[in-house]
């Protein structure tokens, strides 16, 4: 256990997360660590190391229609990052990270390998936009109290498909009619248009980390640059909030962490 008596997060940071549903931690990860993870990612992309998810499998607007279409084998994410390489695993279980998550969740922390556990890649041309959604839409836990941890391996902004958040939306009461069949906010609904207007683009530098609540609405645009954007994403829950038995969320291991 760490002997550092300085709190992992300040009271102001904890309050900001509870209010806004997300928290940015600038330059939390070193350039050397980011570059190692990026080099691993690029090697696995070049070799198509399974398991991968392709843009054509997601079915979002503008995506290639099939694996055999032009751009059909554009990777959207490298799955199971935890078992791919020591560099990803070391970050997922980083003691400083775990200490921060314990403060936000108020108890011991578990890493779920069923969700996220991936390197998100957004490619030029064929990398599709993602509509406004909440991660909890396809997660099965007793309480909507999970935290996703997003690490930028390079710079992220609106131009290359960076994240957008609706601050505080993890506390909003959303009616079923505001959502479509895939649990995205419907763009034609007036109430949703007012929410979209509150959306805030997030600019990240290499090594920046974002914590965001599983109930927070977020989205991301297309990559209009010529370089692939890469981000490592893991998800965590409190020890007292295990996945529901028999659900997709319980299909892979949940790892109790300590610092």
HELIX and SHEET records of a PDB file:
HELIX    1   1 UNK A   11  UNK A   20  1                                  10    
HELIX    2   2 UNK A   31  UNK A   47  1                                  17    
HELIX    3   3 UNK A   55  UNK A   58  1                                   4    
HELIX    4   4 UNK A   81  UNK A   84  1                                   4    
HELIX    5   5 UNK A   86  UNK A   92  1                                   7    
HELIX    6   6 UNK A   95  UNK A  105  1                                  11    
HELIX    7   7 UNK A  135  UNK A  138  5                                   4    
HELIX    8   8 UNK A  169  UNK A  171  5                                   3    
HELIX    9   9 UNK A  176  UNK A  178  5                                   3    
HELIX   10  10 UNK A  190  UNK A  196  1                                   7    
HELIX   11  11 UNK A  248  UNK A  250  5                                   3    
SHEET    1   A 6 UNK A  22  UNK A  25  0                                        
SHEET    2   A 6 UNK A 209  UNK A 213 -1                                        
SHEET    3   A 6 UNK A 147  UNK A 152 -1                                        
SHEET    4   A 6 UNK A 229  UNK A 238 -1                                        
SHEET    5   A 6 UNK A 109  UNK A 112 -1                                        
SHEET    6   A 6 UNK A 254  UNK A 256 -1                                        
SHEET    1   B 7 UNK A  22  UNK A  25  0                                        
SHEET    2   B 7 UNK A 209  UNK A 213 -1                                        
SHEET    3   B 7 UNK A 147  UNK A 152 -1                                        
SHEET    4   B 7 UNK A 229  UNK A 238 -1                                        
SHEET    5   B 7 UNK A 118  UNK A 122 -1                                        
SHEET    6   B 7 UNK A  75  UNK A  79 -1                                        
SHEET    7   B 7 UNK A  52  UNK A  54 -1                                        
SHEET    1   C 4 UNK A 130  UNK A 133  0                                        
SHEET    2   C 4 UNK A 218  UNK A 220 -1                                        
SHEET    3   C 4 UNK A 163  UNK A 166 -1                                        
SHEET    4   C 4 UNK A 199  UNK A 201 -1                                        
END                                                                             
